[in-house]
Amino acid sequence: MLGVLTDQQPDSSVTLAGLLALGRYPQQFVPQLAASFIVLPTMDGSALADGTRFIDNQPLDGPIPAIVAQAVSAMQRNMRRRSVVEGAGRQDIWDYPTEAIREIVANALMHRDYHPATQGTQVRISLYPDRFEVASPGGLHGIHAGRTDVAQLIDSSINSTRNALLARLLEDVVIPGTGRPVCENRGSGLRAAVQALDRVGTGRPELDDRVRELVVTVRDQCFRPGVSALGDGDRLAGRFDHDPWAPPPKPDARQQAQLQPLYEGTPAEVIQLLQAGPLSSVDLAAALGTSKQTVLNWLRRLRDDEIVAPTRADPRTRGNKWMLVSRFHPHVPDQSAQI
């Protein structure tokens, strides 16, 4: 009665909606009905000088609830996070709120075009330094077709869906690890995403209805050119007494005098980037538009001169980052001056 099973198909007793909502691994039968996640190092999607095209590249498959959970996890792994301490509590603030990511990705998977002619196209999730985009096959459906104003869609009191049976099933299917259903099927998903973005001061989603596909774009209002927007979710963790999103200050006269011999052949931008917090060599390479090996050569020279230090005992350990030693960091007291 719910439409999960059918006796109208002699070769199968499961509907496509039932397979996508409740199946164990739908891609066994429909390989491309999944999603892809990529992280691009540049704002225009071009490769770095060393040929690097993607910082991260991950297929997202399984049933729709699992894909949504994987998408949120992949975004968090590549977003910046800063922690705000208020009293005895701590609140983590991401570049993009997880609720908005979850709603936008769920909407893309639920409302995409599942016609046989489009089943060879995946939902694409792309994270750029200054924005993230979610593209799904098929444009806006029904009464919403042609509308690219988010306010119009939010204010509309009519819920129009291309895949009514799938939307109905996803009301009762829970996203792993959250205890929350994939959707409410009340036309409230976009409204919830906008509210979450408004709370953190991020711009509202932009809709681009291209008929064959719908692209939803959310821009990072705190993005600063020249500072990498890529990280592993822990780059800006900690309490800040300054604005972590502001451009890093230049070294003062005393610091410049100490660092001057190292400026030849080593960009001052490396030191300025590290003033915002520890960064990996991959992050630095992406921010400076150069190769990882070149950055490692610079870091090796700076470490030998005790200007930077690795966060792990062995710099080759996975997850290692590089940080400025205290006397060169503008927000850490210079202990040597007090001796």
C-alpha positions in Angstrom: 0.0 0.0 0.0 2.9 2.4 0.6 4.3 1.7 -2.9 7.5 -0.1 -1.8 6.5 -3.3 -3.5 4.6 -3.9 -6.7 3.3 -6.9 -8.6 3.0 -4.9 -11.9 6.6 -5.7 -13.0 7.2 -9.4 -13.8 11.0 -9.2 -13.2 11.0 -7.2 -10.0 8.7 -6.8 -7.0 10.3 -3.5 -5.8 9.6 0.0 -7.0 12.4 2.4 -7.7 11.2 4.6 -4.9 11.2 1.7 -2.5 14.7 0.7 -3.6 16.2 4.2 -3.2 14.5 4.7 0.2 14.9 1.3 1.8 17.3 -0.7 -0.3 20.5 -2.0 1.1 22.6 -1.0 -2.0 20.5 0.4 -4.9 23.5 1.0 -7.1 23.7 -2.8 -7.6 20.8 -2.3 -10.0 21.0 1.5 -10.9 24.8 2.3 -10.7 24.5 6.0 -11.4 21.7 6.8 -9.0 24.1 8.1 -6.4 26.0 11.3 -5.7 29.6 12.5 -6.1 31.5 14.9 -3.8 34.5 16.8 -4.9 36.6 19.6 -3.4 38.2 22.0 -5.9 41.3 24.0 -5.1 40.4 27.1 -7.1 37.3 29.3 -7.5 37.0 28.6 -11.2 37.6 24.9 -10.9 40.9 24.9 -12.7 43.8 22.7 -11.6 46.8 23.9 -9.6 50.2 24.5 -11.2 51.3 20.9 -10.3 48.2 19.4 -12.0 46.2 18.8 -8.9 42.5 18.8 -9.9 40.8 17.8 -6.7 41.6 18.1 -3.0 39.0 15.5 -2.2 37.0 13.2 -4.4 34.5 10.8 -3.0 31.6 8.7 -4.4 28.5 8.8 -2.2 26.3 5.7 -2.6 23.8 3.5 -0.8 20.2 4.4 -0.1 19.2 8.1 0.0 19.4 8.4 3.8 23.0 7.0 3.7 24.0 9.4 0.9 22.7 12.4 2.9 24.7 11.3 5.9 27.9 10.8 3.8 27.5 14.2 2.2 27.3 16.0 5.5 30.4 14.1 6.8 32.4 14.8 3.6 31.5 18.5 3.8 32.5 18.7 7.5 35.8 17.0 6.7 36.7 19.7 4.3 35.2 22.8 6.0 36.7 25.2 8.5 35.4 25.1 12.0 35.8 27.6 14.7 34.8 27.2 18.3 33.2 29.9 20.4 33.4 29.5 24.2 30.5 31.0 26.1 30.8 30.5 29.9 31.2 26.7 30.5 29.9 25.8 27.0 31.4 25.6 23.6 29.8 26.0 20.2 31.3 24.8 17.0 30.6 27.1 14.0 31.2 25.7 10.5 31.6 27.5 7.2 28.1 26.2 6.3 25.6 24.9 8.9 25.1 21.1 8.7 21.3 21.6 8.7 21.5 23.6 5.5 23.8 21.1 3.9 21.5 18.2 4.9 18.3 19.9 3.6 19.8 21.0 0.3 21.3 17.6 -0.5 18.1 15.8 0.6 16.1 18.0 -1.7 18.4 17.4 -4.6 18.1 13.6 -4.2 14.4 13.6 -3.6 13.3 16.0 -6.3 15.8 15.0 -9.1 14.5 13.6 -12.4 14.5 9.8 -12.2 13.3 9.3 -15.8 15.2 6.4 -17.4 16.9 8.9 -19.8 18.5 10.8 -16.8 19.5 7.7 -14.7 23.0 8.0 -16.0 23.6 11.3 -14.3 24.5 11.7 -10.6 23.7 14.4 -8.1 27.0 16.5 -7.9 28.2 18.2 -4.7 31.1 20.5 -5.3 33.0 22.5 -2.6 35.0 25.5 -3.9 37.1 27.8 -1.7 34.3 30.4 -1.8 31.1 28.4 -2.2 29.5 25.0 -2.4 27.2 23.8 -5.2 24.7 21.0 -5.5 23.5 20.1 -9.0 20.7 17.7 -9.6 19.3 16.4 -13.0 16.0 18.0 -14.0 14.9 21.6 -13.3 12.3 22.8 -10.9 9.0 20.9 -11.3 5.4 21.9 -11.7 4.3 25.3 -10.4 7.8 26.1 -9.3 9.3 25.7 -12.8 11.2 28.7 -13.9 11.4 30.3 -10.5 14.9 31.2 -9.4 13.9 33.5 -6.5 14.3 31.7 -3.2 11.8 34.0 -1.5 9.1 32.9 -4.0 9.7 29.3 -3.2 9.7 29.8 0.5 6.5 31.9 0.5 4.7 29.4 -1.8 2.0 27.6 0.1 1.7 24.8 -2.5 4.0 21.7 -2.2 4.9 20.4 -5.7 7.1 17.4 -6.1 8.2 15.4 -9.1 8.5 12.1 -7.1 5.5 12.0 -4.8 5.9 8.3 -3.9 9.6 8.7 -3.0 8.9 11.9 -1.0 6.2 10.0 1.0 8.6 7.2 1.8 11.4 9.5 2.9 9.1 11.0 5.5 9.5 7.8 7.5 13.1 6.9 6.8 15.8 8.2 9.2 19.2 9.6 8.3 21.8 7.3 10.0 23.2 8.8 13.2 20.7 11.6 13.5 17.3 10.1 14.4 15.8 12.6 12.0 13.7 11.7 8.9 15.2 12.6 5.5 12.4 15.1 4.8 9.1 16.4 6.1 7.5 16.5 2.7 5.8 19.8 3.6 7.8 22.1 1.4 9.7 23.2 4.5 13.2 21.9 3.5 14.4 25.1 1.7 12.9 27.3 4.4 14.8 25.4 7.1 18.0 25.7 5.1 17.6 29.4 4.6 16.9 29.9 8.3 20.0 27.9 9.3 22.1 30.0 6.9 20.6 33.3 8.2 21.5 32.4 11.7 25.2 32.2 10.9 25.1 35.2 8.5 25.8 33.2 5.3 24.1 34.4 2.1 20.8 32.7 1.0 21.0 30.0 -1.6 21.1 30.9 -5.3 19.0 28.9 -7.7 19.9 28.4 -11.3 17.2 26.4 -13.2 18.9 25.2 -16.3 15.9 23.0 -17.4 18.1 19.9 -17.7 19.5 20.5 -14.2 19.0 22.6 -11.1 22.1 24.1 -9.4 21.8 25.4 -5.8 24.8 27.6 -4.8 25.6 28.8 -1.2 28.4 31.3 -1.0 30.8 31.7 2.0 30.4 35.4 3.0 33.5 35.1 5.2 35.8 33.9 2.4 39.0 36.0 2.1 40.9 35.7 -1.2 44.4 34.4 -0.5 43.4 32.4 2.5 42.6 28.7 1.9 39.0 27.8 2.7 39.9 24.1 2.8 40.6 22.2 5.9 39.8 18.9 7.7 37.3 20.4 10.2 39.7 21.2 12.9 41.9 23.9 11.4 40.3 26.8 13.3 39.3 24.9 16.5 40.1 26.8 19.7 39.1 30.0 21.4 40.0 33.2 19.5 40.4 36.7 21.0 40.5 38.1 17.5 38.5 37.7 14.3 39.7 34.4 12.8 38.2 35.4 9.4 40.1 38.7 9.1 43.2 38.8 6.9 46.3 37.9 9.0 48.3 40.9 10.2 51.7 41.6 8.8 54.7 40.9 11.1 55.8 44.0 13.0 59.2 45.6 12.6 60.9 43.3 15.1 59.5 40.2 13.5 60.4 41.4 10.0 64.0 41.9 11.1 64.1 38.3 12.4 62.4 36.9 9.4 64.1 39.0 6.7 66.8 36.5 5.8 64.2 33.8 5.1 62.1 35.9 2.8 64.4 35.2 -0.1 63.0 32.2 -1.9 60.3 31.7 0.7 57.0 33.6 0.3 56.0 35.7 3.3 52.5 34.5 2.6 53.3 31.2 4.3 54.0 32.9 7.6 50.9 35.1 7.2 48.7 32.1 6.5 49.9 30.3 9.6 49.1 33.3 11.7 45.4 32.3 11.3 46.1 28.9 12.9 47.8 25.6 12.1 47.5 24.4 8.4 48.5 21.3 6.6 50.9 21.4 3.7 48.0 20.6 1.4 46.0 23.6 2.7 49.1 25.8 2.1 49.7 24.5 -1.4 46.0 25.2 -2.3 46.1 28.7 -0.8 49.3 29.6 -2.6 48.6 27.9 -5.9 51.8 25.9 -5.8 52.8 22.2 -5.4 52.8 20.4 -2.0 56.5 19.5 -2.5 57.4 23.2 -2.9 55.6 24.1 0.3 57.3 21.2 2.1 60.7 22.6 1.1 59.7 26.0 2.5 58.4 24.5 5.7 61.6 22.5 6.1 63.7 25.7 6.0 61.4 27.5 8.4 61.5 24.6 10.8 65.3 24.5 10.7 65.2 28.1 11.7 62.7 27.4 14.5 60.0 29.6 13.0 57.5 26.8 12.4 56.9 23.5 14.0 54.8 20.4 13.2 51.8 19.5 15.4 52.8 15.8 15.4 56.1 14.4 16.6 56.6 12.9 13.1 55.7 15.5 10.4 55.0 12.6 8.0 52.1 11.4 10.2 48.7 11.6 8.6 46.8 14.6 10.0 50.0 16.7 10.8 49.8 20.4 10.5 52.2 23.3 10.7 52.1 26.1 13.2 54.1 29.2 14.0 56.2 29.1 17.2 55.0 31.5 19.8 57.5 34.3 19.3 56.4 34.8 15.7 52.7 34.5 16.3 50.8 37.8 16.7 48.3 36.4 19.1 50.6 34.4 21.4 52.7 36.2 24.0 56.4 36.2 23.2 57.9 34.4 26.2 61.5 35.2 25.1 60.8 38.9 25.7 60.0 38.2 29.3 63.2 36.3 30.1 
